[in-house]
Amino acid sequence: MSRLRMLISVVIAVACVAFAVSRLVSPDAPASAGATALPVTPASYLGVYEKGALAGYQPVTAFTRAAGRPPNLVGYYGGWGEPFEVSFAATVRRHGAVTLLQWDPTLASVPRIAAGGYDGYLRAFADRVRAFGGPVVIGFGHEMNAYWYSWGYRHTPAATFVAAWRHIVTLFRARGARNVTWLWTLQADEPGTGPVAAWWPGARYVTWVGIDGYYYRPGETFFSIFGRTIAEVRMFTGHPVLLSETAAGPQAGQAAKIPGLFAGMREYGTLGLVWFDIAQHDGIYHQDWHVEDDSAAAAAFRRAASGLSLARF
């Protein structure tokens, strides 16, 4: 183990102990306080994003066959102005899983969200989530510490994003939508990303921390992708961490990287992972992540996933 890795591991351990002690002395209620919280046992979530899943569950079924386990988190991406997909959430629930929505303010004004300018839409959305009744994981403005989205780093001030996040959570609480697990979703640190702590809304407004990261190249490891970001996050919060969007591409050696991904997930005590099971063909950052497209990758995934004790709902 390198000195850097050893140092970061120690920092993580110390931060987690300090957080546990602080909870005993002065509890800081998370965003799910007063609601039925989802389990937070490490390595208990296997999730998936599938293109076309909103139109039908078949892509998730195909992933289940390849993975050898049915996912217990099934994600979709929603744009601003769209309603909550109640029918999809009900289908996911019938399959024993929880819906994970990454809800992005595409073409919306983040300052206007913070100022209450979209409250009619937010009230209607919150009411649909509350009426659904089952647990829902919602992330707003994912990867905000990166530069490639309008709501993120170098485009929107961190304080404005934080104000919008808090406004949304506060409004949902006021509408009685307490069935939401709020997922604050970061991009794993890489050249060009901003300081993660600047975007932190505060413990009372977040339930889980999500970290997105991918294996693009052969030399990458779990530590090189996620290690520093997990350490940074655990310096200021002990909230559970989910690998909220991840995959290994063919150019990285997909089958060879999958065991390390699952091993790292366990070693770092994260909740689990959500596999981005989508085929892309546009350079190294948009590879064919589809695990079903490679028999060796599918076999590696089945072996790695077989040891998980998945949370049940």
Residue pairs with C-beta under 8 A, 6 or more apart in sequence:
1 9
5 223
5 227
8 227
8 228
8 231
11 231
11 234
11 235
12 230
12 231
12 234
12 268
15 231
15 234
15 235
15 238
16 234
16 238
16 269
18 238
19 234
19 237
19 238
20 238
22 28
22 238
23 238
28 203
28 204
29 203
29 204
30 203
30 204
30 206
30 207
30 239
31 169
31 180
31 181
31 182
31 204
31 205
31 206
31 207
32 38
32 178
32 180
32 181
32 182
32 207
33 204
34 178
35 178
35 179
35 180
36 135
36 178
36 179
37 181
37 207
38 98
38 135
38 137
38 181
38 311
38 313
39 311
40 208
40 240
40 271
41 271
41 309
41 311
42 266
42 269
42 270
42 271
42 272
43 265
43 266
43 270
43 271
43 272
43 308
43 309
44 271
44 272
44 308
44 309
44 310
44 311
45 72
45 73
45 242
45 271
45 272
45 273
45 274
45 310
45 311
46 67
46 69
46 71
46 72
46 73
46 272
46 273
46 275
46 305
46 308
46 310
47 71
47 72
47 73
47 74
47 75
47 100
47 242
47 244
47 272
47 273
47 274
47 275
48 60
48 63
48 67
48 71
48 73
48 74
48 75
48 274
48 275
48 277
49 75
49 76
49 77
49 245
49 274
49 275
49 276
49 277
49 278
50 59
50 60
50 63
50 74
50 277
50 278
51 59
51 278
51 279
52 58
52 59
53 59
53 60
53 74
53 76
53 88
54 76
54 85
54 88
57 91
57 95
59 277
60 71
60 74
60 95
62 292
63 71
63 275
63 277
63 291
63 292
64 70
64 71
65 292
66 291
66 292
66 298
66 301
66 302
67 275
67 291
67 298
67 301
67 302
67 305
68 301
68 302
68 305
68 306
69 302
69 305
69 306
69 308
69 310
70 95
70 96
70 97
71 97
72 96
72 97
72 98
72 310
72 311
72 312
72 313
73 97
73 98
73 99
73 100
73 137
73 272
73 274
74 92
74 95
74 97
74 98
74 99
74 100
75 99
75 100
75 101
75 102
75 274
76 85
76 88
76 99
76 100
76 101
76 102
77 101
77 102
77 104
78 84
78 85
78 101
78 102
78 103
78 104
79 104
79 106
79 107
80 103
80 104
80 105
80 106
80 107
80 108
80 118
80 121
81 107
81 108
81 121
83 124
83 125
83 128
84 101
84 125
84 128
84 129
84 132
84 136
85 99
85 101
86 128
86 131
86 132
88 99
89 99
89 132
89 134
89 136
90 132
90 134
92 98
92 99
93 99
93 134
93 313
96 312
96 313
97 313
98 134
98 135
98 136
98 137
98 313
99 134
99 136
99 137
100 136
100 137
100 138
100 139
100 183
100 244
100 274
101 136
101 137
101 138
101 139
102 139
102 142
102 185
102 244
102 245
103 138
103 139
103 140
103 141
104 140
104 141
104 142
104 149
104 151
105 113
105 140
105 141
105 150
105 151
105 164
106 150
108 118
109 117
110 141
110 151
110 156
110 160
110 161
110 164
111 160
111 164
112 118
113 122
113 164
113 167
113 168
114 160
114 163
114 164
114 167
116 167
119 171
122 168
122 171
122 172
123 171
123 175
126 171
126 172
126 175
126 177
127 175
127 177
129 136
129 138
129 172
129 177
129 179
129 180
130 175
130 176
130 177
130 178
130 179
132 179
133 179
134 179
134 313
135 179
135 181
135 313
136 179
136 180
136 181
137 180
137 181
137 183
137 208
138 180
138 181
138 182
138 183
139 182
139 183
139 184
139 185
139 210
139 244
140 164
140 165
140 168
140 182
141 149
141 151
141 152
141 161
141 164
141 165
142 185
142 210
142 212
142 244
142 245
143 149
143 152
143 185
143 186
143 187
143 212
144 151
144 152
144 153
144 156
144 158
144 161
144 185
144 186
144 199
145 152
145 153
145 186
145 187
145 193
145 194
145 195
145 196
145 198
145 199
146 152
146 153
146 187
146 192
146 193
146 194
147 153
147 154
147 155
147 192
147 193
147 194
149 155
150 156
151 161
152 161
152 194
153 193
153 194
154 194
158 194
158 198
158 199
161 199
162 199
162 200
162 201
162 202
165 184
165 201
165 205
166 201
166 202
166 205
169 182
169 201
169 205
170 205
172 180
180 207
181 207
181 208
182 205
182 206
182 207
182 208
183 206
183 207
183 208
183 209
183 210
183 242
183 244
184 199
184 200
184 201
184 206
184 208
184 209
184 210
184 239
185 209
185 210
185 211
185 212
185 244
185 245
186 196
186 199
186 209
186 210
186 211
186 212
186 229
186 233
187 193
187 211
187 212
187 213
188 211
188 212
188 213
188 225
188 226
188 228
188 229
189 196
189 228
189 229
189 232
196 229
196 232
196 233
197 232
197 235
197 236
200 206
200 236
200 237
203 237
203 239
206 237
206 239
207 239
207 240
208 239
208 240
208 241
208 242
208 271
209 233
209 237
209 239
209 240
209 241
209 242
210 241
210 242
210 243
210 244
210 245
211 226
211 229
211 230
211 233
211 241
211 242
211 243
211 244
212 243
212 244
212 245
212 246
213 225
213 226
213 229
213 243
213 245
213 246
214 225
214 246
214 247
214 248
214 249
214 276
214 285
214 289
215 225
215 247
215 248
215 249
215 252
215 254
215 257
215 261
216 249
216 251
216 252
216 284
216 285
216 287
217 251
217 252
217 284
218 251
218 252
218 253
220 252
220 257
221 260
221 264
222 260
222 261
222 263
222 264
222 265
222 267
222 268
223 264
226 243
226 264
226 268
227 268
230 241
230 268
230 270
233 239
233 241
234 241
240 270
240 271
241 268
241 269
241 270
241 271
242 270
242 271
242 272
242 273
242 274
243 261
243 265
243 270
243 272
243 273
243 274
244 274
245 274
245 276
246 261
246 273
246 274
246 275
246 276
247 275
247 276
247 277
247 289
247 291
248 254
248 257
248 258
248 261
248 289
248 297
249 284
249 287
249 288
249 289
250 287
250 288
250 294
251 284
251 287
252 287
254 291
254 294
254 296
254 297
254 300
255 294
255 296
255 297
255 299
255 300
256 300
258 291
258 297
258 300
258 301
258 304
259 300
259 303
259 304
261 273
261 304
262 273
262 304
262 305
262 307
263 304
265 272
265 273
272 308
275 289
275 291
275 301
276 289
277 289
277 290
277 291
277 292
278 289
278 290
279 288
279 289
279 290
279 293
280 286
280 287
280 288
280 289
281 287
281 288
291 297
291 298
291 301
292 298
